[in-house]
Amino acid sequence: MKRVLLISLLMLMSLATIALAADKPTAEQERLASSIVGSYNAGDNAGIAASMLYAPGDNTAERARMERAMRVFTAIFGTIKSYAPPTANYEYLPVTAAPKGQPSTDSARVVYNVEFERLGKGMVIIGIATIDGRDTLTSISFALPPDRQDAQAILSRIHRNIE
């Protein structure tokens, strides 16, 4: 039973290996992504949650979930000490406010190799959609190298703490 539960948990988490061939972000999208990293490092979880694209209607619960997710990631990963364009693939866990079962609305992804304060080498993937001419945050994914033995265990623990 534990094995089935673990497999189900991993499937629900949508762990994946990303390819880095996303649409090239515009300069404005790169500035937005950089400001999101700055907000994350400043602990501005409410600001990140307010920047996120949500389904129409009351999204109070989703905003609270996003704030909680950012707190959990900060507690486990720490702040982002440095970031730069990527050169490798990683295992990642997307944190999005999109309704479950709906495809991503990203029109671009800004991908950074990062150095996390607590976990070292990793990656942050910031999804951005352009809606009515305005760039909007759609997702933030935190990644660890797939060759790191505890990568999936760490992401599983985070997922349990977010849900």
N, CA and C atoms as an extended XYZ file, in Angstrom:
489
Properties=species:S:1:pos:R:3:atomname:S:1:resname:S:1:resid:I:1 pbc="F F F"
N         0.818       -1.197        0.000 N   MET     1
C         0.000        0.000        0.000 CA  MET     1
C         0.863        1.263        0.000 C   MET     1
N         1.956        1.273        0.794 N   LYS     2
C         2.831        2.435        0.842 CA  LYS     2
C         3.437        2.708       -0.529 C   LYS     2
N         3.814        1.654       -1.248 N   ARG     3
C         4.422        1.820       -2.562 CA  ARG     3
C         3.424        2.448       -3.540 C   ARG     3
N         2.167        2.008       -3.508 N   VAL     4
C         1.137        2.576       -4.385 CA  VAL     4
C         0.907        4.041       -4.037 C   VAL     4
N         0.858        4.361       -2.760 N   LEU     5
C         0.669        5.735       -2.319 CA  LEU     5
C         1.816        6.613       -2.801 C   LEU     5
N         3.037        6.145       -2.671 N   LEU     6
C         4.198        6.906       -3.097 CA  LEU     6
C         4.160        7.145       -4.599 C   LEU     6
N         3.840        6.123       -5.374 N   ILE     7
C         3.760        6.281       -6.825 CA  ILE     7
C         2.676        7.286       -7.178 C   ILE     7
N         1.525        7.193       -6.516 N   SER     8
C         0.445        8.136       -6.767 CA  SER     8
C         0.863        9.559       -6.417 C   SER     8
N         1.555        9.704       -5.302 N   LEU     9
C         2.025       11.017       -4.892 CA  LEU     9
C         2.959       11.594       -5.934 C   LEU     9
N         3.873       10.792       -6.426 N   LEU    10
C         4.817       11.270       -7.429 CA  LEU    10
C         4.115       11.634       -8.725 C   LEU    10
N         3.095       10.864       -9.094 N   MET    11
C         2.349       11.177      -10.304 CA  MET    11
C         1.581       12.486      -10.122 C   MET    11
N         0.997       12.705       -8.966 N   LEU    12
C         0.257       13.933       -8.711 CA  LEU    12
C         1.157       15.151       -8.716 C   LEU    12
N         2.390       14.981       -8.314 N   MET    13
C         3.307       16.099       -8.242 CA  MET    13
C         3.757       16.580       -9.606 C   MET    13
N         3.560       15.797      -10.638 N   SER    14
C         3.974       16.166      -11.983 CA  SER    14
C         5.474       16.389      -12.073 C   SER    14
N         6.238       15.543      -11.418 N   LEU    15
C         7.680       15.640      -11.553 CA  LEU    15
C         8.040       15.372      -13.001 C   LEU    15
N         8.948       16.148      -13.528 N   ALA    16
C         9.310       16.004      -14.931 CA  ALA    16
C        10.724       16.489      -15.143 C   ALA    16
N        11.289       16.088      -16.257 N   THR    17
C        12.572       16.638      -16.673 CA  THR    17
C        12.272       17.632      -17.769 C   THR    17
N        12.723       18.858      -17.599 N   ILE    18
C        12.379       19.886      -18.559 CA  ILE    18
C        13.427       20.003      -19.639 C   ILE    18
N        12.984       20.357      -20.826 N   ALA    19
C        13.890       20.736      -21.904 CA  ALA    19
C        13.979       22.250      -21.856 C   ALA    19
N        15.090       22.780      -22.246 N   LEU    20
C        15.299       24.211      -22.115 CA  LEU    20
C        14.924       24.975      -23.382 C   LEU    20
N        14.204       24.357      -24.284 N   ALA    21
C        13.887       24.990      -25.561 CA  ALA    21
C        12.564       25.747      -25.522 C   ALA    21
N        12.266       26.467      -24.470 N   ALA    22
C        11.046       27.273      -24.391 CA  ALA    22
C        11.198       28.499      -25.282 C   ALA    22
N        10.069       29.158      -25.558 N   ASP    23
C        10.133       30.397      -26.321 CA  ASP    23
C        11.075       31.358      -25.625 C   ASP    23
N        11.868       32.072      -26.431 N   LYS    24
C        12.799       33.038      -25.860 CA  LYS    24
C        12.001       34.179      -25.239 C   LYS    24
N        12.228       34.454      -23.974 N   PRO    25
C        11.481       35.530      -23.318 CA  PRO    25
C        11.915       36.904      -23.832 C   PRO    25
N        10.986       37.843      -23.781 N   THR    26
C        11.304       39.220      -24.140 CA  THR    26
C        12.070       39.864      -22.993 C   THR    26
N        12.636       41.038      -23.250 N   ALA    27
C        13.353       41.771      -22.199 CA  ALA    27
C        12.410       42.102      -21.046 C   ALA    27
N        11.157       42.439      -21.363 N   GLU    28
C        10.181       42.753      -20.314 CA  GLU    28
C         9.871       41.513      -19.468 C   GLU    28
N         9.749       40.352      -20.117 N   GLN    29
C         9.500       39.113      -19.380 CA  GLN    29
C        10.690       38.752      -18.508 C   GLN    29
N        11.892       38.997      -18.998 N   GLU    30
C        13.085       38.740      -18.178 CA  GLU    30
C        13.129       39.669      -16.966 C   GLU    30
N        12.711       40.925      -17.142 N   ARG    31
C        12.657       41.860      -16.006 CA  ARG    31
C        11.627       41.396      -14.974 C   ARG    31
N        10.461       40.932      -15.455 N   LEU    32
C         9.441       40.416      -14.535 CA  LEU    32
C         9.989       39.220      -13.760 C   LEU    32
N        10.632       38.303      -14.465 N   ALA    33
C        11.190       37.120      -13.797 CA  ALA    33
C        12.233       37.519      -12.755 C   ALA    33
N        13.083       38.457      -13.102 N   SER    34
C        14.103       38.920      -12.158 CA  SER    34
C        13.458       39.564      -10.939 C   SER    34
N        12.360       40.303      -11.144 N   SER    35
C        11.675       40.917      -10.000 CA  SER    35
C        11.019       39.855       -9.121 C   SER    35
N        10.568       38.748       -9.722 N   ILE    36
C         9.987       37.645       -8.936 CA  ILE    36
C        11.071       37.015       -8.065 C   ILE    36
N        12.275       36.826       -8.616 N   VAL    37
C        13.392       36.298       -7.820 CA  VAL    37
C        13.689       37.256       -6.662 C   VAL    37
N        13.688       38.559       -6.940 N   GLY    38
C        13.915       39.551       -5.882 CA  GLY    38
C        12.841       39.485       -4.804 C   GLY    38
N        11.576       39.332       -5.223 N   SER    39
C        10.476       39.208       -4.253 CA  SER    39
C        10.629       37.950       -3.410 C   SER    39
N        11.021       36.839       -4.049 N   TYR    40
C        11.241       35.587       -3.332 CA  TYR    40
C        12.325       35.779       -2.274 C   TYR    40
N        13.442       36.376       -2.658 N   ASN    41
C        14.547       36.577       -1.724 CA  ASN    41
C        14.186       37.532       -0.592 C   ASN    41
N        13.288       38.482       -0.864 N   ALA    42
C        12.857       39.441        0.163 CA  ALA    42
C        11.764       38.870        1.056 C   ALA    42
N        11.286       37.655        0.738 N   GLY    43
C        10.214       37.059        1.526 CA  GLY    43
C         8.856       37.670        1.231 C   GLY    43
N         8.718       38.313        0.072 N   ASP    44
C         7.453       38.958       -0.296 CA  ASP    44
C         6.505       37.930       -0.919 C   ASP    44
N         6.069       36.984       -0.104 N   ASN    45
C         5.191       35.917       -0.583 CA  ASN    45
C         3.842       36.462       -1.052 C   ASN    45
N         3.329       37.461       -0.361 N   ALA    46
C         2.054       38.065       -0.756 CA  ALA    46
C         2.192       38.761       -2.108 C   ALA    46
N         3.320       39.394       -2.348 N   GLY    47
C         3.559       40.056       -3.629 CA  GLY    47
C         3.621       39.067       -4.781 C   GLY    47
N         4.274       37.937       -4.549 N   ILE    48
C         4.330       36.897       -5.577 CA  ILE    48
C         2.931       36.352       -5.824 C   ILE    48
N         2.204       36.076       -4.760 N   ALA    49
C         0.839       35.550       -4.897 CA  ALA    49
C        -0.058       36.539       -5.642 C   ALA    49
N         0.113       37.825       -5.389 N   ALA    50
C        -0.694       38.841       -6.062 CA  ALA    50
C        -0.333       38.961       -7.538 C   ALA    50
N         0.890       38.597       -7.912 N   SER    51
C         1.345       38.680       -9.305 CA  SER    51
C         0.870       37.518      -10.157 C   SER    51
N         0.377       36.466       -9.528 N   MET    52
C         0.032       35.222      -10.217 CA  MET    52
C        -1.282       35.338      -10.984 C   MET    52
N        -1.359       34.672      -12.128 N   LEU    53
C        -2.595       34.581      -12.902 CA  LEU    53
C        -3.487       33.514      -12.268 C   LEU    53
N        -4.734       33.863      -11.993 N   TYR    54
C        -5.694       32.943      -11.389 CA  TYR    54
C        -6.906       32.782      -12.296 C   TYR    54
N        -7.648       31.700      -12.079 N   ALA    55
C        -8.914       31.505      -12.781 CA  ALA    55
C        -9.882       32.592      -12.319 C   ALA    55
N       -10.835       32.975      -13.176 N   PRO    56
C       -11.814       33.985      -12.763 CA  PRO    56
C       -12.583       33.543      -11.518 C   PRO    56
N       -13.028       34.503      -10.740 N   GLY    57
C       -13.798       34.203       -9.536 CA  GLY    57
C       -12.989       34.466       -8.286 C   GLY    57
N       -13.491       33.975       -7.183 N   ASP    58
C       -12.834       34.161       -5.890 CA  ASP    58
C       -11.585       33.291       -5.838 C   ASP    58
N       -10.433       33.916       -5.729 N   ASN    59
C        -9.177       33.160       -5.694 CA  ASN    59
C        -8.433       33.331       -4.376 C   ASN    59
N        -9.155       33.646       -3.330 N   THR    60
C        -8.551       33.840       -2.011 CA  THR    60
C        -7.795       32.598       -1.555 C   THR    60
N        -8.398       31.424       -1.724 N   ALA    61
C        -7.761       30.176       -1.288 CA  ALA    61
C        -6.501       29.887       -2.107 C   ALA    61
N        -6.549       30.141       -3.402 N   GLU    62
C        -5.373       29.907       -4.248 CA  GLU    62
C        -4.239       30.864       -3.904 C   GLU    62
N        -4.570       32.111       -3.607 N   ARG    63
C        -3.532       33.067       -3.201 CA  ARG    63
C        -2.880       32.622       -1.895 C   ARG    63
N        -3.686       32.167       -0.959 N   ALA    64
C        -3.148       31.684        0.321 CA  ALA    64
C        -2.259       30.460        0.091 C   ALA    64
N        -2.688       29.569       -0.808 N   ARG    65
C        -1.886       28.385       -1.133 CA  ARG    65
C        -0.543       28.794       -1.746 C   ARG    65
N        -0.553       29.795       -2.635 N   MET    66
C         0.687       30.263       -3.250 CA  MET    66
C         1.617       30.865       -2.204 C   MET    66
N         1.068       31.665       -1.296 N   GLU    67
C         1.894       32.232       -0.233 CA  GLU    67
C         2.507       31.127        0.619 C   GLU    67
N         1.690       30.121        0.971 N   ARG    68
C         2.187       28.991        1.768 CA  ARG    68
C         3.284       28.245        1.009 C   ARG    68
N         3.092       28.029       -0.287 N   ALA    69
C         4.096       27.331       -1.095 CA  ALA    69
C         5.421       28.088       -1.081 C   ALA    69
N         5.379       29.393       -1.225 N   MET    70
C         6.614       30.185       -1.230 CA  MET    70
C         7.314       30.099        0.124 C   MET    70
N         6.533       30.112        1.211 N   ARG    71
C         7.138       29.967        2.549 CA  ARG    71
C         7.825       28.609        2.694 C   ARG    71
N         7.173       27.547        2.189 N   VAL    72
C         7.743       26.202        2.291 CA  VAL    72
C         9.030       26.114        1.471 C   VAL    72
N         8.997       26.625        0.237 N   PHE    73
C        10.208       26.588       -0.591 CA  PHE    73
C        11.342       27.368        0.063 C   PHE    73
N        11.045       28.531        0.611 N   THR    74
C        12.086       29.321        1.259 CA  THR    74
C        12.662       28.585        2.466 C   THR    74
N        11.803       27.944        3.250 N   ALA    75
C        12.267       27.213        4.432 CA  ALA    75
C        13.194       26.062        4.049 C   ALA    75
N        12.917       25.388        2.953 N   ILE    76
C        13.706       24.221        2.574 CA  ILE    76
C        14.881       24.583        1.662 C   ILE    76
N        14.651       25.400        0.632 N   PHE    77
C        15.705       25.756       -0.315 CA  PHE    77
C        16.558       26.919        0.172 C   PHE    77
N        15.964       27.814        0.949 N   GLY    78
C        16.649       29.044        1.325 CA  GLY    78
C        16.500       30.069        0.214 C   GLY    78
N        17.153       31.207        0.366 N   THR    79
C        17.082       32.240       -0.658 CA  THR    79
C        17.925       31.834       -1.866 C   THR    79
N        17.800       32.608       -2.923 N   ILE    80
C        18.581       32.375       -4.141 CA  ILE    80
C        19.799       33.280       -4.068 C   ILE    80
N        20.978       32.671       -3.907 N   LYS    81
C        22.216       33.443       -3.765 CA  LYS    81
C        22.687       34.023       -5.084 C   LYS    81
N        22.473       33.286       -6.188 N   SER    82
C        22.874       33.773       -7.510 CA  SER    82
C        22.021       33.083       -8.565 C   SER    82
N        21.896       33.736       -9.732 N   TYR    83
C        21.154       33.117      -10.826 CA  TYR    83
C        21.710       33.571      -12.172 C   TYR    83
N        21.611       32.656      -13.168 N   ALA    84
C        22.138       32.893      -14.516 CA  ALA    84
C        21.414       31.980      -15.504 C   ALA    84
N        21.534       32.235      -16.807 N   PRO    85
C        20.909       31.341      -17.794 CA  PRO    85
C        21.389       29.899      -17.643 C   PRO    85
N        20.541       28.924      -17.985 N   PRO    86
C        20.818       27.509      -17.731 CA  PRO    86
C        21.678       26.814      -18.783 C   PRO    86
N        22.177       25.627      -18.369 N   THR    87
C        22.950       24.780      -19.281 CA  THR    87
C        22.619       23.305      -19.112 C   THR    87
N        21.593       22.941      -18.310 N   ALA    88
C        21.312       21.520      -18.049 CA  ALA    88
C        19.821       21.311      -17.787 C   ALA    88
N        19.403       20.034      -17.704 N   ASN    89
C        18.029       19.661      -17.355 CA  ASN    89
C        17.949       19.310      -15.874 C   ASN    89
N        16.767       19.502      -15.277 N   TYR    90
C        16.573       19.256      -13.860 CA  TYR    90
C        15.232       18.603      -13.604 C   TYR    90
N        15.098       17.927      -12.437 N   GLU    91
C        13.804       17.465      -11.945 CA  GLU    91
C        13.149       18.669      -11.284 C   GLU    91
N        11.860       18.888      -11.566 N   TYR    92
C        11.245       20.084      -11.003 CA  TYR    92
C         9.822       19.851      -10.544 C   TYR    92
N         9.348       20.759       -9.695 N   LEU    93
C         7.996       20.729       -9.153 CA  LEU    93
C         7.354       22.080       -9.449 C   LEU    93
N         6.367       22.122      -10.372 N   PRO    94
C         5.738       23.395      -10.680 CA  PRO    94
C         4.756       23.819       -9.593 C   PRO    94
N         4.746       25.084       -9.290 N   VAL    95
C         3.788       25.655       -8.353 CA  VAL    95
C         2.988       26.669       -9.157 C   VAL    95
N         1.735       26.352       -9.421 N   THR    96
C         0.916       27.191      -10.276 CA  THR    96
C        -0.445       27.414       -9.653 C   THR    96
N        -1.076       28.487      -10.033 N   ALA    97
C        -2.422       28.763       -9.551 CA  ALA    97
C        -3.462       28.372      -10.598 C   ALA    97
N        -3.028       27.821      -11.729 N   ALA    98
C        -3.967       27.410      -12.773 CA  ALA    98
C        -4.874       26.315      -12.231 C   ALA    98
N        -6.133       26.310      -12.645 N   PRO    99
C        -7.050       25.263      -12.183 CA  PRO    99
C        -6.513       23.883      -12.534 C   PRO    99
N        -6.702       22.918      -11.628 N   LYS   100
C        -6.212       21.564      -11.859 CA  LYS   100
C        -6.772       21.015      -13.164 C   LYS   100
N        -5.922       20.331      -13.922 N   GLY   101
C        -6.351       19.715      -15.162 CA  GLY   101
C        -6.328       20.638      -16.362 C   GLY   101
N        -6.022       21.915      -16.153 N   GLN   102
C        -5.954       22.829      -17.283 CA  GLN   102
C        -4.507       22.984      -17.715 C   GLN   102
N        -4.277       23.091      -19.029 N   PRO   103
C        -2.904       23.234      -19.511 CA  PRO   103
C        -2.299       24.568      -19.104 C   PRO   103
N        -0.993       24.602      -19.095 N   SER   104
C        -0.276       25.827      -18.781 CA  SER   104
C        -0.574       26.884      -19.839 C   SER   104
N        -0.624       28.129      -19.416 N   THR   105
C        -0.847       29.227      -20.344 CA  THR   105
C         0.437       30.001      -20.584 C   THR   105
N         1.575       29.423      -20.264 N   ASP   106
C         2.845       30.117      -20.442 CA  ASP   106
C         3.060       30.476      -21.913 C   ASP   106
N         3.418       31.722      -22.159 N   SER   107
C         3.846       32.083      -23.497 CA  SER   107
C         5.367       32.127      -23.532 C   SER   107
N         5.973       32.156      -22.374 N   ALA   108
C         7.438       32.106      -22.271 CA  ALA   108
C         7.808       31.546      -20.907 C   ALA   108
N         8.977       30.960      -20.848 N   ARG   109
C         9.548       30.526      -19.571 CA  ARG   109
C        10.914       31.162      -19.440 C   ARG   109
N        11.155       31.761      -18.296 N   VAL   110
C        12.477       32.289      -17.986 CA  VAL   110
C        13.108       31.268      -17.047 C   VAL   110
N        14.227       30.729      -17.479 N   VAL   111
C        14.873       29.638      -16.750 CA  VAL   111
C        16.223       30.129      -16.237 C   VAL   111
N        16.461       29.910      -14.951 N   TYR   112
C        17.720       30.322      -14.333 CA  TYR   112
C        18.409       29.139      -13.662 C   TYR   112
N        19.711       29.001      -13.871 N   ASN   113
C        20.530       28.187      -12.984 CA  ASN   113
C        20.693       29.025      -11.727 C   ASN   113
N        20.534       28.401      -10.583 N   VAL   114
C        20.624       29.157       -9.333 CA  VAL   114
C        21.522       28.436       -8.338 C   VAL   114
N        21.905       29.177       -7.351 N   GLU   115
C        22.592       28.627       -6.182 CA  GLU   115
C        21.682       28.947       -5.002 C   GLU   115
N        21.053       27.889       -4.440 N   PHE   116
C        20.171       28.082       -3.291 CA  PHE   116
C        21.005       28.146       -2.021 C   PHE   116
N        20.563       28.954       -1.110 N   GLU   117
C        21.239       29.139        0.173 CA  GLU   117
C        21.446       27.813        0.910 C   GLU   117
N        20.418       26.954        0.957 N   ARG   118
C        20.503       25.721        1.741 CA  ARG   118
C        20.799       24.472        0.918 C   ARG   118
N        20.309       24.408       -0.317 N   LEU   119
C        20.439       23.168       -1.093 CA  LEU   119
C        21.451       23.246       -2.224 C   LEU   119
N        22.081       24.381       -2.386 N   GLY   120
C        23.111       24.497       -3.415 CA  GLY   120
C        22.534       24.613       -4.824 C   GLY   120
N        23.192       23.934       -5.751 N   LYS   121
C        22.867       24.039       -7.172 CA  LYS   121
C        21.432       23.632       -7.471 C   LYS   121
N        20.762       24.418       -8.318 N   GLY   122
C        19.404       24.119       -8.718 CA  GLY   122
C        18.974       24.974       -9.885 C   GLY   122
N        17.675       25.082      -10.049 N   MET   123
C        17.113       25.847      -11.150 CA  MET   123
C        15.763       26.413      -10.721 C   MET   123
N        15.434       27.588      -11.261 N   VAL   124
C        14.118       28.191      -11.091 CA  VAL   124
C        13.570       28.453      -12.483 C   VAL   124
N        12.323       28.027      -12.713 N   ILE   125
C        11.660       28.224      -13.998 CA  ILE   125
C        10.435       29.094      -13.727 C   ILE   125
N        10.375       30.249      -14.379 N   ILE   126
C         9.281       31.182      -14.169 CA  ILE   126
C         8.449       31.241      -15.444 C   ILE   126
N         7.176       30.818      -15.332 N   GLY   127
C         6.258       30.845      -16.465 CA  GLY   127
C         5.551       32.182      -16.540 C   GLY   127
N         5.493       32.723      -17.751 N   ILE   128
C         4.879       34.030      -17.965 CA  ILE   128
C         3.935       33.941      -19.155 C   ILE   128
N         2.735       34.493      -19.015 N   ALA   129
C         1.779       34.579      -20.114 CA  ALA   129
C         1.560       36.051      -20.444 C   ALA   129
N         1.400       36.325      -21.718 N   THR   130
C         1.049       37.682      -22.136 CA  THR   130
C        -0.440       37.680      -22.433 C   THR   130
N        -1.188       38.413      -21.629 N   ILE   131
C        -2.644       38.470      -21.747 CA  ILE   131
C        -3.042       39.927      -21.892 C   ILE   131
N        -3.740       40.215      -22.971 N   ASP   132
C        -4.144       41.598      -23.270 CA  ASP   132
C        -2.951       42.540      -23.230 C   ASP   132
N        -1.820       42.073      -23.766 N   GLY   133
C        -0.622       42.901      -23.852 CA  GLY   133
C         0.141       43.063      -22.555 C   GLY   133
N        -0.262       42.358      -21.510 N   ARG   134
C         0.390       42.481      -20.191 CA  ARG   134
C         0.999       41.147      -19.789 C   ARG   134
N         2.262       41.168      -19.389 N   ASP   135
C         2.925       39.947      -18.927 CA  ASP   135
C         2.487       39.645      -17.501 C   ASP   135
N         2.126       38.370      -17.278 N   THR   136
C         1.605       37.937      -15.987 CA  THR   136
C         2.283       36.643      -15.572 C   THR   136
N         2.629       36.535      -14.317 N   LEU   137
C         3.221       35.325      -13.757 CA  LEU   137
C         2.191       34.196      -13.781 C   LEU   137
N         2.566       33.038      -14.343 N   THR   138
C         1.657       31.889      -14.353 CA  THR   138
C         2.172       30.723      -13.523 C   THR   138
N         3.485       30.621      -13.337 N   SER   139
C         4.011       29.511      -12.540 CA  SER   139
C         5.432       29.806      -12.098 C   SER   139
N         5.808       29.163      -11.017 N   ILE   140
C         7.187       29.176      -10.537 CA  ILE   140
C         7.534       27.731      -10.237 C   ILE   140
N         8.622       27.252      -10.807 N   SER   141
C         9.069       25.886      -10.539 CA  SER   141
C        10.456       25.945       -9.925 C   SER   141
N        10.665       25.127       -8.915 N   PHE   142
C        11.952       25.019       -8.254 CA  PHE   142
C        12.520       23.660       -8.592 C   PHE   142
N        13.779       23.608       -8.979 N   ALA   143
C        14.349       22.371       -9.491 CA  ALA   143
C        15.661       22.022       -8.804 C   ALA   143
N        15.914       20.716       -8.791 N   LEU   144
C        17.185       20.178       -8.301 CA  LEU   144
C        17.764       19.295       -9.404 C   LEU   144
N        19.083       19.166       -9.451 N   PRO   145
C        19.685       18.316      -10.482 CA  PRO   145
C        19.187       16.878      -10.364 C   PRO   145
N        18.894       16.204      -11.497 N   PRO   146
C        18.390       14.837      -11.437 CA  PRO   146
C        19.414       13.842      -10.884 C   PRO   146
N        20.697       14.186      -10.921 N   ASP   147
C        21.708       13.284      -10.375 CA  ASP   147
C        21.852       13.431       -8.855 C   ASP   147
N        21.121       14.358       -8.282 N   ARG   148
C        21.127       14.505       -6.823 CA  ARG   148
C        20.244       13.397       -6.249 C   ARG   148
N        20.801       12.538       -5.419 N   GLN   149
C        20.111       11.348       -4.912 CA  GLN   149
C        18.816       11.657       -4.157 C   GLN   149
N        18.758       12.795       -3.470 N   ASP   150
C        17.588       13.110       -2.653 CA  ASP   150
C        16.620       14.089       -3.319 C   ASP   150
N        16.783       14.374       -4.612 N   ALA   151
C        15.958       15.380       -5.299 CA  ALA   151
C        14.472       15.054       -5.212 C   ALA   151
N        14.087       13.846       -5.591 N   GLN   152
C        12.665       13.503       -5.556 CA  GLN   152
C        12.126       13.458       -4.139 C   GLN   152
N        12.925       13.012       -3.186 N   ALA   153
C        12.477       12.969       -1.791 CA  ALA   153
C        12.225       14.382       -1.263 C   ALA   153
N        13.091       15.318       -1.597 N   ILE   154
C        12.915       16.705       -1.158 CA  ILE   154
C        11.651       17.282       -1.777 C   ILE   154
N        11.462       17.069       -3.087 N   LEU   155
C        10.286       17.622       -3.757 CA  LEU   155
C         9.000       16.955       -3.242 C   LEU   155
N         9.057       15.672       -2.918 N   SER   156
C         7.900       14.989       -2.336 CA  SER   156
C         7.526       15.600       -0.989 C   SER   156
N         8.530       15.870       -0.168 N   ARG   157
C         8.291       16.483        1.147 CA  ARG   157
C         7.678       17.875        0.992 C   ARG   157
N         8.172       18.641        0.034 N   ILE   158
C         7.619       19.976       -0.210 CA  ILE   158
C         6.165       19.855       -0.647 C   ILE   158
N         5.906       18.949       -1.564 N   HIS   159
C         4.540       18.782       -2.063 CA  HIS   159
C         3.573       18.452       -0.922 C   HIS   159
N         3.984       17.581       -0.020 N   ARG   160
C         3.125       17.232        1.145 CA  ARG   160
C         2.875       18.466        2.005 C   ARG   160
N         3.884       19.327        2.164 N   ASN   161
C         3.729       20.518        2.996 CA  ASN   161
C         2.863       21.596        2.351 C   ASN   161
N         2.804       21.603        1.028 N   ILE   162
C         2.011       22.607        0.316 CA  ILE   162
C         0.543       22.222        0.288 C   ILE   162
N         0.268       20.948        0.035 N   GLU   163
C        -1.130       20.505       -0.123 CA  GLU   163
C        -1.867       20.460        1.173 C   GLU   163
